């Protein structure tokens, strides 16, 4: 999940969930009070260029999560399907879910989140922020209890959607998708996920849709980054850190959204959670699996430059561009002579004015591609070097 920001800020991560699934024994949940969906060891440094903005990093960095703010417009629809109880919805949906744990090797941390199985051979839908910066990914299928190595098929960072492929998977249970075009304010929903990153049978949080077509700004405070997401479903379900990438399910047992961000108002205890409509998420997933790359959709391995960038607004230079907080040893950037304090001003002949535009400039490239990188060093000298990009973590 992610944490929202804006005119209404704050967060409240209540804890709880049903018992273990089947006969499998699961570890106890992490204590409440962690940052939204990323987790673990120490606080993440400024994001690597091939790294992204949102996941569940435990420890000081917190869990995979964003903060959000936004405007909303309602819709109406009806359904004739049989209404189910929360437990029946969970029993029907849980076997098609997975727990995702990503090692963030360049940040000495790990992240955890949730995914939804799309095909029996192991294609999995999740949020991009769940796997941002992953150098390796392990996925445990709730339906059969097995753990698989996963590779990133592709992602759309701007829409916060990613597709994974589980290696050697077959015969997996899948989710049942509904039609998010008919989602209406007031309808009952259930959110399922890997709350707290504890794994096992998913946590269950029910609520109601409180709005549709919401526009939010989702941010990751530990990485100092944010992104605009539009057309979101807003609910009052108690989504928690680690639920990112999990399903928002209608009371008839159909998945209508992908849980992505959550926050509470500074002046109210009412929870606000946000989900990407499933129609949009599946459309992007289809584009990814078809290998149809675009200006925002990246297919295949991530090209890696090997730099860390300063958060926006912290630059110590007057030059417009992406100022570097550091350069990873042994990477293409290090070989080109880039160093902390330098400001990248162009990639492939395209102007770079910020860390976000640097990420955008690199999205179309793949490992092995050669690209001209221009920068200004701390002495104000301009440099350009032809760099062969390496293979990096998911961005």
C-alpha positions as CSV (number, residue, x, y, z in Angstrom):
1,X,0.0,0.0,0.0
2,X,1.1,3.6,-0.2
3,X,0.6,6.7,2.0
4,X,-1.2,9.8,0.7
5,X,-0.3,13.5,1.2
6,X,-1.9,16.9,0.7
7,X,-4.5,19.0,2.4
8,X,-5.4,16.0,4.6
9,X,-2.4,14.2,6.0
10,X,-1.7,11.6,8.6
11,X,-1.8,7.9,8.8
12,X,-3.3,5.2,11.0
13,X,-2.3,1.6,10.5
14,X,-4.7,-0.6,12.6
15,X,-3.5,-4.2,12.9
16,X,-5.2,-7.6,12.7
17,X,-6.3,-10.4,10.4
18,X,-7.7,-13.9,10.2
19,X,-5.8,-17.1,11.2
20,X,-3.3,-19.0,9.1
21,X,-4.5,-20.5,5.8
22,X,-4.8,-24.2,5.7
23,X,-2.3,-26.1,7.9
24,X,0.6,-23.7,7.3
25,X,2.1,-22.0,10.4
26,X,2.9,-18.3,9.9
27,X,5.0,-15.9,11.9
28,X,3.3,-13.3,14.1
29,X,2.6,-9.9,12.6
30,X,5.0,-7.0,13.0
31,X,3.9,-4.4,15.6
32,X,1.8,-1.4,14.5
33,X,3.3,2.1,14.0
34,X,5.6,1.3,11.0
35,X,5.8,3.6,8.1
36,X,3.6,2.5,5.1
37,X,4.5,-0.5,2.9
38,X,8.3,-0.8,2.8
39,X,10.2,-2.6,5.5
40,X,13.4,-3.3,7.1
41,X,16.8,-2.7,8.3
42,X,17.9,0.9,8.1
43,X,16.5,4.0,6.5
44,X,16.7,4.0,2.7
45,X,19.1,6.6,1.2
46,X,17.9,8.8,-1.7
47,X,16.5,6.6,-4.3
48,X,18.7,4.9,-6.9
49,X,17.9,5.9,-10.5
50,X,16.8,2.3,-11.2
51,X,15.0,2.3,-7.9
52,X,11.5,3.7,-7.4
53,X,9.4,5.4,-4.9
54,X,6.8,3.4,-3.0
55,X,7.0,-0.1,-1.3
56,X,7.0,-1.6,2.2
57,X,10.5,-1.2,3.8
58,X,10.5,-2.3,7.4
59,X,12.6,-0.9,10.2
60,X,13.1,2.9,10.1
61,X,12.1,3.0,6.5
62,X,8.7,1.5,7.2
63,X,6.4,-0.5,4.9
64,X,5.5,-0.1,1.2
65,X,3.3,2.9,1.2
66,X,2.3,6.3,-0.2
67,X,0.4,9.3,1.1
68,X,-2.4,10.8,-1.0
69,X,-4.7,13.8,-1.5
70,X,-7.4,14.4,-4.0
71,X,-10.7,15.3,-5.7
72,X,-13.5,12.8,-6.3
73,X,-16.5,12.3,-8.6
74,X,-19.1,9.6,-7.9
75,X,-20.6,6.9,-10.2
76,X,-23.5,4.5,-9.9
77,X,-24.1,0.9,-10.9
78,X,-26.0,-2.2,-9.8
79,X,-25.1,-5.9,-9.5
80,X,-27.2,-9.1,-9.5
81,X,-24.5,-11.4,-8.1
82,X,-24.9,-13.2,-4.8
83,X,-23.7,-11.1,-1.9
84,X,-21.1,-12.9,0.2
85,X,-19.8,-12.6,3.8
86,X,-16.3,-11.3,4.5
87,X,-15.1,-14.8,5.3
88,X,-16.6,-16.2,2.1
89,X,-15.0,-13.4,0.1
90,X,-11.6,-14.1,1.7
91,X,-11.9,-17.9,1.2
92,X,-12.7,-17.4,-2.5
93,X,-10.0,-14.8,-3.1
94,X,-7.1,-15.8,-0.9
95,X,-5.9,-18.8,-3.0
96,X,-5.3,-16.4,-5.9
97,X,-3.0,-14.1,-3.9
98,X,0.8,-14.1,-3.2
99,X,3.1,-12.5,-0.7
100,X,6.0,-10.6,-2.2
101,X,9.4,-10.0,-0.6
102,X,12.0,-8.0,-2.5
103,X,15.6,-7.7,-1.6
104,X,16.7,-4.1,-2.1
105,X,20.4,-4.9,-2.5
106,X,21.6,-1.3,-3.1
107,X,19.8,0.0,-0.1
108,X,20.6,-2.9,2.3
109,X,16.9,-3.4,3.0
110,X,14.0,-5.4,1.8
111,X,10.3,-4.7,1.0
112,X,7.1,-6.7,1.2
113,X,3.7,-6.4,-0.4
114,X,1.0,-8.4,-2.1
115,X,0.2,-9.6,-5.6
116,X,-2.7,-11.1,-7.5
117,X,-2.2,-14.2,-9.7
118,X,-3.5,-13.6,-13.3
119,X,-2.5,-16.9,-15.0
120,X,-2.1,-20.5,-13.8
121,X,1.6,-20.4,-14.9
122,X,2.4,-17.6,-12.6
123,X,1.9,-14.1,-14.1
124,X,1.3,-11.8,-11.1
125,X,-0.1,-8.3,-10.9
126,X,1.1,-5.9,-8.2
127,X,2.0,-2.3,-7.6
128,X,5.3,-1.0,-9.1
129,X,6.2,0.4,-5.8
130,X,6.2,-3.0,-4.2
131,X,9.1,-4.1,-6.4
132,X,10.9,-0.8,-6.8
133,X,14.6,-1.2,-6.4
134,X,14.4,-5.0,-6.1
135,X,17.6,-6.9,-6.9
136,X,15.9,-10.2,-6.2
137,X,12.2,-11.1,-5.6
138,X,10.7,-14.1,-3.8
139,X,7.0,-14.8,-4.0
140,X,5.0,-17.2,-1.9
141,X,1.7,-18.4,-3.3
142,X,-1.1,-18.4,-0.7
143,X,-3.0,-21.1,-2.5
144,X,-0.2,-23.8,-2.5
145,X,2.2,-22.4,0.1
146,X,5.2,-22.6,-2.3
147,X,7.8,-20.0,-2.7
148,X,9.1,-19.0,-6.2
149,X,11.8,-16.7,-7.6
150,X,10.2,-14.0,-9.7
151,X,11.4,-11.8,-12.5
152,X,9.9,-8.5,-13.5
153,X,8.1,-8.7,-16.9
154,X,7.6,-5.0,-17.0
155,X,6.0,-2.0,-15.2
156,X,4.4,1.4,-15.6
157,X,5.9,3.6,-12.9
158,X,3.5,6.5,-13.7
159,X,0.4,4.3,-13.1
160,X,2.1,2.2,-10.3
161,X,1.5,-1.1,-12.0
162,X,3.9,-4.0,-12.5
163,X,3.7,-7.6,-13.7
164,X,5.9,-10.5,-12.4
165,X,6.5,-14.0,-13.7
166,X,7.0,-16.7,-11.2
167,X,9.7,-19.2,-12.3
168,X,8.6,-22.8,-12.6
169,X,5.0,-22.1,-11.5
170,X,2.1,-24.1,-12.8
171,X,-1.5,-24.9,-11.8
172,X,-1.9,-21.8,-9.7
173,X,-5.3,-20.5,-8.6
174,X,-6.1,-17.1,-10.0
175,X,-8.3,-14.1,-9.0
176,X,-11.7,-13.4,-10.4
177,X,-11.8,-10.0,-11.9
178,X,-14.9,-7.8,-11.9
179,X,-15.8,-4.7,-13.8
180,X,-14.5,-1.5,-12.1
181,X,-16.5,0.7,-14.5
182,X,-19.6,0.0,-12.4
183,X,-18.1,0.8,-9.0
184,X,-20.4,3.1,-7.0
185,X,-20.0,5.2,-3.9
186,X,-21.6,3.4,-0.9
187,X,-21.1,-0.1,-2.1
188,X,-19.5,-2.6,0.3
189,X,-15.9,-3.8,-0.4
190,X,-13.3,-6.0,1.3
191,X,-9.5,-5.3,1.0
192,X,-7.2,-8.3,1.4
193,X,-3.4,-8.3,1.6
194,X,-0.1,-9.1,3.3
195,X,-0.6,-6.6,6.2
196,X,2.6,-6.0,8.2
197,X,4.5,-8.2,5.8
198,X,3.8,-11.2,8.0
199,X,2.8,-13.5,5.2
200,X,0.3,-16.3,5.2
201,X,-3.5,-16.0,5.1
202,X,-4.3,-12.5,4.0
203,X,-5.6,-9.8,6.4
204,X,-9.2,-8.8,5.8
205,X,-10.5,-5.2,6.1
206,X,-14.0,-4.3,5.1
207,X,-15.5,-0.9,4.3
208,X,-17.4,1.0,1.7
209,X,-16.5,2.9,-1.4
210,X,-16.5,6.6,-0.5
211,X,-15.8,8.0,-3.9
212,X,-14.5,7.3,-7.4
213,X,-12.3,9.0,-9.9
214,X,-10.1,10.3,-7.1
215,X,-6.9,12.2,-7.9
216,X,-4.1,11.8,-5.4
217,X,-0.4,12.6,-4.8
218,X,1.2,9.4,-3.5
219,X,4.6,9.9,-1.8
220,X,7.3,7.9,-0.2
221,X,8.8,10.0,2.6
222,X,11.8,7.7,3.0
223,X,12.8,8.1,-0.7
224,X,11.7,11.8,-0.9
225,X,9.6,11.1,-4.0
226,X,6.0,11.4,-5.1
227,X,3.7,10.7,-8.0
228,X,0.3,11.7,-9.2
229,X,-2.3,9.0,-9.6
230,X,-5.7,9.7,-11.1
231,X,-9.0,7.9,-11.5
232,X,-8.6,6.0,-8.1
233,X,-11.3,4.3,-6.1
234,X,-11.5,5.7,-2.6
235,X,-12.7,3.6,0.4
236,X,-12.8,3.6,4.2
237,X,-11.4,0.1,4.4
238,X,-8.5,-0.2,6.9
239,X,-5.7,-1.0,4.4
240,X,-2.3,-1.5,6.1
241,X,1.4,-1.4,5.2
242,X,2.2,-4.5,3.1
243,X,-1.3,-4.6,1.5
244,X,0.0,-2.8,-1.6
245,X,-0.8,-4.8,-4.7
246,X,-3.6,-6.7,-3.0
247,X,-7.2,-6.8,-4.2
248,X,-10.1,-4.6,-3.4
249,X,-13.1,-7.0,-3.7
250,X,-16.8,-6.4,-4.2
251,X,-19.3,-8.0,-1.9
252,X,-20.0,-10.6,-4.7
253,X,-16.4,-11.8,-4.6
254,X,-15.0,-10.0,-7.7
255,X,-11.8,-8.0,-7.7
256,X,-12.6,-4.4,-8.6
257,X,-9.3,-2.7,-7.7
258,X,-5.7,-3.0,-6.6
259,X,-5.0,-1.5,-3.1
260,X,-2.3,1.2,-3.5
261,X,-2.4,4.1,-1.0
262,X,-3.8,5.0,2.3
263,X,-4.0,7.9,4.8
264,X,-6.2,9.5,7.4
265,X,-7.3,13.1,7.8
266,X,-5.5,15.4,10.2
267,X,-8.9,16.5,11.5
268,X,-10.8,13.2,11.3
269,X,-10.3,9.6,12.3
270,X,-11.9,8.4,9.1
271,X,-9.6,6.3,7.0
272,X,-8.9,6.9,3.4
273,X,-7.6,4.2,1.2
274,X,-7.1,4.2,-2.6
275,X,-7.2,1.5,-5.2
276,X,-6.4,1.4,-8.9
277,X,-9.5,0.3,-10.8
278,X,-8.9,-3.3,-11.9
279,X,-10.0,-2.5,-15.5
280,X,-7.1,0.0,-15.8
281,X,-4.6,-2.3,-14.0
282,X,-5.4,-5.3,-16.2
283,X,-5.2,-3.1,-19.4
284,X,-1.7,-2.0,-18.5
285,X,-0.8,-5.6,-17.5
286,X,-1.9,-6.8,-20.9
287,X,0.2,-4.2,-22.6
288,X,3.2,-5.3,-20.6
289,X,2.7,-9.0,-21.2
290,X,2.3,-8.3,-25.0
291,X,5.7,-6.6,-24.9
292,X,4.2,-3.3,-26.0
293,X,6.6,-0.7,-24.5
294,X,5.7,3.0,-24.5
295,X,6.8,6.3,-23.1
296,X,5.6,5.1,-19.6
297,X,5.5,1.3,-20.0
298,X,8.9,-0.5,-19.6
299,X,9.2,-4.1,-20.8
300,X,12.0,-6.3,-19.7
301,X,15.1,-5.8,-17.6
302,X,15.8,-2.3,-16.2
303,X,18.7,-0.3,-17.6
304,X,21.1,0.7,-14.8
305,X,23.2,3.8,-14.6
306,X,24.2,3.4,-10.9
307,X,23.6,6.7,-9.3
308,X,21.7,8.0,-6.3
309,X,19.9,11.3,-6.7
310,X,19.2,14.0,-4.2
311,X,15.5,14.6,-3.3
312,X,14.0,17.4,-5.3
313,X,14.7,20.8,-3.7
314,X,17.9,19.7,-1.9
315,X,20.3,20.5,-4.7
316,X,23.4,22.5,-3.7
317,X,24.0,23.7,-7.3
318,X,22.4,26.4,-9.4
319,X,22.4,24.2,-12.5
320,X,19.0,22.6,-13.4
321,X,19.2,18.9,-13.5
322,X,19.5,15.8,-11.3
323,X,22.0,16.3,-8.6
324,X,23.8,13.1,-7.5
325,X,24.0,12.1,-3.8
326,X,26.3,9.2,-4.7
327,X,27.6,6.8,-7.3
328,X,27.7,3.0,-6.9
329,X,31.2,1.6,-7.3
330,X,31.7,-0.6,-10.3
331,X,28.7,0.8,-12.2
332,X,28.5,2.5,-15.6
333,X,28.2,5.9,-13.9
334,X,31.4,5.3,-11.9
335,X,33.2,4.1,-15.1
336,X,32.2,7.4,-16.8
337,X,33.6,9.5,-14.0
338,X,30.4,10.7,-12.4
339,X,30.7,11.6,-8.7
340,X,28.5,12.8,-5.8
341,X,27.7,16.5,-6.3
342,X,27.6,16.3,-10.1
343,X,24.4,17.3,-11.8
344,X,23.2,15.2,-14.8
345,X,21.7,17.6,-17.4
346,X,21.1,15.4,-20.4
347,X,20.6,11.7,-21.4
348,X,20.6,10.6,-25.0
349,X,20.4,14.2,-26.2
350,X,17.3,14.9,-24.1
351,X,17.4,17.6,-21.4
352,X,17.2,16.5,-17.7
353,X,15.9,19.0,-15.3
354,X,15.1,16.9,-12.2
355,X,15.5,13.4,-10.8
356,X,12.0,12.6,-12.2
357,X,13.0,13.6,-15.7
358,X,16.2,11.6,-15.4
359,X,14.1,8.5,-14.6
360,X,11.8,9.3,-17.5
361,X,14.8,9.7,-19.8
362,X,16.1,6.2,-18.9
363,X,12.8,4.3,-19.1
364,X,13.1,3.4,-22.7
365,X,16.6,2.0,-22.4
366,X,17.6,-1.6,-21.7
367,X,20.8,-3.2,-20.4
368,X,23.6,-3.0,-23.0
369,X,22.3,0.1,-24.7
370,X,24.8,2.9,-25.2
371,X,23.7,6.5,-24.3
372,X,25.3,9.9,-24.1
373,X,25.2,11.3,-20.6
374,X,25.9,15.0,-20.0
375,X,26.7,16.5,-16.6
376,X,28.2,19.4,-14.8
377,X,30.7,18.8,-12.0
378,X,31.0,20.7,-8.8
379,X,33.6,23.0,-10.4
380,X,31.0,24.0,-13.0
381,X,32.8,22.1,-15.8
382,X,30.6,20.3,-18.4
383,X,31.2,16.7,-19.4
384,X,29.7,14.2,-21.8
385,X,30.4,10.5,-21.9
386,X,29.0,7.6,-23.9
387,X,27.8,5.1,-21.3
388,X,26.9,1.4,-21.7
389,X,24.0,0.8,-19.4
390,X,24.1,-2.2,-17.1
391,X,21.4,-4.4,-15.6
392,X,19.8,-3.0,-12.5
393,X,17.0,-3.3,-10.0
394,X,13.4,-2.8,-11.1
395,X,12.6,0.9,-11.3
